[in-house]
Amino acid sequence: MPWRRIRLWGALGVCVLVVLGVLAWFTPMLSVRTVRIAGLVAVSEQQVREQLEIPSGRSMLRIDTTSVAGRVAGIPKVHTVRVQRVFPSTVKVTVEERTPVLFFDSPQGAHLVDGESVEFAIEPTPIGVPKLLTGHPGADDPVTRAAVSVLVALPPAVSVQVGEVVARSISDISLNLHDGRTVLWGGTNDAQRKAAVVLPLLTRDGTVYDVSSPNLVTVR
């Protein structure tokens, strides 16, 4: 007899869970009422909401967070997206935008390139972003990618001083600073060692600082 009661209560419990699940899935009991978007600076909130495609009143359980994040990530200026359900009725969208590390000019305008060598916008250049001078700039150009990797490797105290990146080849990259001085960086090899020696080297008097061979730096 006790076992029958246990089985009966177990069956009732399963039925209750099924009913609750159906109610949550198909009724407004756990419907989306609020969508919060965080992290936006250059991307408009309206642009993100257009990509979300979350109908008001849809059950929280029916929100495919992966698909929603994928649509928002398709916005060129968006780097990463995280979509979370915050029960009982809120969807939270956290956006990390792309940040330009350099730009190059074209007849269409300034092309912004981020630290992953992604060309994500053509628009007026933000203050402080260095200009790339090279023969065939572009996201698929090895020399452009090499220039980006050099800027990413720089200590922040040096990168803020860079006005232009002159990239003649993947092994011949130099940095023109705002004060007229030049850093001869060379190629992308030994980037960590070059980054370690360039900042103290810039405290010396001179106009040209050669760290292309970081074990034998020169100033002239």
SULCOR-V974122 format. One line per field, one symbol per residue. ss: DSSP state (@ for helix, = for strand, . for the rest). phi: phi as a letter, one per 40 degrees, with the letter a starting at -180 (. if undefined). burial: # if it has 9 or more other C-alpha atoms within 8 Angstrom, else .. Layout:
ss->???
phi->???
burial->???
This chain:
ss->.@@@@@@@@@@@@@@@@@@@@@@@@@.@@@=..=====......@@@@@@@@......=@@@..@@@@@@@@@....=========...========..=======..======....====.......=====.......@@@@@@@@@@@@..@@@@..========..======....=====....@@@@@@@@@@@......===.......==.
phi->.dcccccccccccccccccccccccbbcdbccbbbbbbgcbcccccccccccfbccgccdcccccccccccccccdcccbbbbbcbccabbbbbbbccbcbaabcadchcccbccbgccbabadcccgccccbacbcicccdcccccccccccccdccccccbabbbcacbbbbbccccgcbbccgcccfcccccccccccccccibbbbbdbccacbba
burial->.....................####.##.###..#.#..#..#....#..##.....###.......######...###.#.#.#...##########.#####....#######.#.####......######..#.#.#.#########.###..##.########.#.######...########..#..##.###.#.....########..#.#.
